[in-house]
């Protein structure tokens, strides 16, 4: 019998990557384990029963996507981009961090940032729906590269989210902008550090991606 698995109660062991504290390339991420109730495929209701252990649990077609709490550098980039987006936002829109986005009973994501009309935000208690979101943003970390570059591109497009930004810290950083065209995203259009990114949707905003690195 495997570790953390019992035939009566059905438990699974989730492994999450722990990011290096300093964010330097020389330091390798480590892992930690958490024993979780239930068995795949999971539902959104299953996730509500998971322990608050510091990991971020998301679902893609019933499969768990597990990642740790973001590093300090990651959080700083989110804070700086949140500030830029919120300052430029019209009065009827708001910018939020790490919200629950329920795409279906077996799909739940936690984007780093979202832009939501304030009237939609007023009616949401626990989870946003894809129709509520005008823009979803993910800041790529070592433990989320594959999902941010591929899995979430497909998932957010399928959910009908009009815009997706992917922030690549190792590229200066570079902001990649995807815009929905039918059932998939076109692009992405890269915005490199040292130049002014002039973006018109979901509202006009201009900034140098280099300004997202605060220290």
C-alpha positions as CSV (number, residue, x, y, z in Angstrom):
1,X,0.0,0.0,0.0
2,X,1.4,3.4,-1.0
3,X,2.2,6.2,1.4
4,X,-1.0,8.2,2.3
5,X,-3.3,5.8,0.5
6,X,-6.0,3.7,2.3
7,X,-8.6,1.5,0.7
8,X,-11.5,2.7,2.9
9,X,-11.2,6.5,2.9
10,X,-9.4,7.1,-0.4
11,X,-6.5,9.6,0.1
12,X,-4.0,10.9,-2.4
13,X,-0.6,12.4,-1.8
14,X,0.1,15.7,-3.6
15,X,3.6,17.0,-4.2
16,X,4.3,20.7,-4.6
17,X,7.5,22.3,-5.6
18,X,9.0,24.8,-3.1
19,X,10.5,27.7,-4.9
20,X,14.1,28.9,-4.0
21,X,13.8,31.7,-1.5
22,X,16.2,34.1,-3.3
23,X,15.0,33.2,-6.8
24,X,18.5,32.6,-8.1
25,X,19.1,30.2,-10.9
26,X,21.7,28.3,-8.9
27,X,19.2,27.2,-6.3
28,X,17.0,24.2,-7.2
29,X,13.4,23.9,-6.0
30,X,12.6,21.2,-3.5
31,X,9.3,19.4,-2.9
32,X,7.0,18.7,-0.1
33,X,4.0,16.3,0.3
34,X,0.5,16.7,1.6
35,X,-2.0,13.9,2.0
36,X,-5.3,14.9,0.6
37,X,-8.8,13.4,0.9
38,X,-10.4,11.9,-2.2
39,X,-9.3,10.4,-5.4
40,X,-9.0,11.7,-9.0
41,X,-10.7,12.9,-11.0
42,X,-11.5,15.6,-8.5
43,X,-14.3,18.2,-8.6
44,X,-14.3,21.8,-7.4
45,X,-16.4,20.7,-4.4
46,X,-13.5,18.3,-3.5
47,X,-11.1,21.1,-3.5
48,X,-13.1,23.0,-0.9
49,X,-12.4,20.1,1.5
50,X,-8.6,20.3,1.1
51,X,-6.4,21.5,4.0
52,X,-5.1,25.0,4.1
53,X,-1.4,23.9,3.9
54,X,0.1,26.8,2.0
55,X,-0.2,25.1,-1.4
56,X,-2.2,26.4,-4.3
57,X,-4.6,23.7,-5.6
58,X,-6.1,24.1,-9.1
59,X,-8.0,21.7,-11.3
60,X,-7.6,20.9,-15.0
61,X,-10.2,18.4,-16.2
62,X,-10.3,16.8,-12.8
63,X,-6.5,16.6,-12.5
64,X,-4.7,18.4,-9.7
65,X,-2.3,21.3,-10.5
66,X,-0.3,21.8,-7.3
67,X,2.1,24.7,-6.6
68,X,3.4,26.4,-3.5
69,X,2.7,29.9,-2.3
70,X,4.6,32.3,-4.6
71,X,8.1,33.5,-3.7
72,X,8.7,37.0,-2.5
73,X,10.0,38.1,-5.9
74,X,6.9,36.6,-7.6
75,X,4.6,38.4,-5.2
76,X,6.4,41.7,-5.8
77,X,5.9,41.4,-9.5
78,X,2.2,40.7,-9.0
79,X,2.0,43.8,-6.6
80,X,3.7,46.1,-9.1
81,X,1.6,44.9,-12.1
82,X,-1.6,45.2,-9.9
83,X,-0.6,48.8,-9.1
84,X,0.0,49.7,-12.8
85,X,-3.3,48.1,-13.9
86,X,-5.4,49.5,-11.1
87,X,-4.1,53.1,-11.7
88,X,-5.0,52.9,-15.3
89,X,-8.4,51.2,-14.8
90,X,-11.6,53.0,-15.5
91,X,-13.9,53.5,-12.5
92,X,-16.1,50.5,-13.6
93,X,-13.3,48.0,-13.4
94,X,-11.2,46.4,-10.6
95,X,-8.0,44.4,-10.5
96,X,-7.8,41.4,-8.1
97,X,-5.1,38.9,-7.2
98,X,-5.3,35.1,-6.7
99,X,-9.0,34.7,-7.1
100,X,-10.9,31.4,-7.6
101,X,-12.0,31.0,-11.2
102,X,-14.4,28.2,-11.7
103,X,-14.6,27.2,-15.4
104,X,-16.6,24.0,-14.8
105,X,-17.2,21.4,-12.1
106,X,-13.8,19.9,-12.9
107,X,-11.8,23.0,-13.8
108,X,-10.7,25.6,-11.3
109,X,-7.9,28.0,-11.7
110,X,-6.3,30.7,-9.5
111,X,-4.8,33.4,-11.8
112,X,-2.2,35.7,-10.4
113,X,-4.3,38.7,-11.5
114,X,-7.6,39.3,-13.1
115,X,-9.5,42.4,-14.3
116,X,-13.2,42.2,-13.5
117,X,-16.1,44.7,-14.1
118,X,-17.0,46.1,-10.7
119,X,-20.7,45.2,-11.1
120,X,-19.7,41.5,-11.6
121,X,-17.4,41.7,-8.6
122,X,-20.1,42.9,-6.3
123,X,-22.2,39.8,-7.0
124,X,-19.4,37.2,-6.5
125,X,-18.9,35.6,-3.1
126,X,-16.4,32.7,-3.5
127,X,-15.7,32.0,-7.2
128,X,-15.6,34.0,-10.4
129,X,-17.0,32.6,-13.6
130,X,-15.1,33.0,-16.9
131,X,-17.8,35.5,-18.1
132,X,-16.7,37.7,-15.2
133,X,-13.1,38.0,-16.3
134,X,-11.8,40.5,-18.9
135,X,-8.1,39.7,-18.4
136,X,-6.2,36.9,-16.7
137,X,-2.5,37.2,-15.9
138,X,0.0,34.6,-14.8
139,X,3.5,35.3,-13.6
140,X,5.7,32.3,-14.7
141,X,7.7,30.6,-12.0
142,X,10.0,27.4,-12.1
143,X,7.1,25.2,-10.9
144,X,4.5,26.6,-13.2
145,X,6.2,27.0,-16.6
146,X,4.4,24.2,-18.4
147,X,0.9,25.1,-17.2
148,X,1.4,28.9,-17.7
149,X,2.8,28.4,-21.2
150,X,0.5,25.7,-22.5
151,X,-2.2,24.3,-20.1
152,X,-3.6,27.6,-19.1
153,X,-3.4,29.1,-22.6
154,X,-5.7,26.3,-23.8
155,X,-7.9,26.4,-20.7
156,X,-8.4,30.1,-20.6
157,X,-9.2,30.2,-24.3
158,X,-11.6,27.4,-24.0
159,X,-13.3,29.2,-21.1
160,X,-13.7,32.3,-23.4
161,X,-11.5,34.7,-21.4
162,X,-10.8,37.5,-23.9
163,X,-7.3,38.3,-22.8
164,X,-4.4,36.4,-21.2
165,X,-1.0,37.9,-20.2
166,X,2.0,35.7,-19.4
167,X,4.8,37.4,-17.6
168,X,8.2,35.7,-18.0
169,X,10.5,36.9,-15.3
170,X,13.6,35.2,-16.8
171,X,13.3,37.4,-19.9
172,X,13.8,40.7,-18.2
173,X,10.8,40.4,-17.7
174,X,8.8,40.1,-20.9
175,X,5.0,40.4,-21.0
176,X,3.3,38.1,-23.6
177,X,-0.2,39.3,-24.6
178,X,-2.7,36.8,-26.0
179,X,-6.1,37.9,-27.5
180,X,-9.0,35.5,-28.1
181,X,-9.8,34.9,-31.7
182,X,-12.7,32.5,-32.0
183,X,-12.0,29.5,-29.8
184,X,-8.2,30.1,-29.4
185,X,-5.8,32.8,-28.7
186,X,-3.8,34.6,-31.4
187,X,-0.3,35.8,-30.7
188,X,1.2,36.0,-28.3
189,X,2.6,39.5,-28.8
190,X,5.8,40.0,-26.7
191,X,6.5,43.3,-24.9
192,X,10.2,43.4,-24.0
193,X,11.9,45.3,-21.1
194,X,13.4,48.6,-22.0
195,X,10.5,49.5,-24.3
196,X,7.1,50.9,-23.5
197,X,4.3,48.4,-23.8
198,X,1.2,50.2,-25.2
199,X,-1.8,47.9,-24.7
200,X,-5.4,49.0,-25.5
201,X,-7.4,46.1,-24.0
202,X,-9.2,45.6,-21.7
203,X,-8.4,49.4,-21.3
204,X,-5.5,51.6,-22.4
205,X,-2.4,51.1,-20.3
206,X,1.3,51.9,-20.9
207,X,4.3,50.7,-19.0
208,X,7.9,49.3,-19.3
209,X,8.0,45.6,-18.3
210,X,11.3,46.4,-16.7
211,X,9.4,48.3,-14.1
212,X,7.9,45.0,-12.8
213,X,11.2,44.2,-11.2
214,X,11.2,46.2,-7.9
215,X,14.5,44.9,-6.5
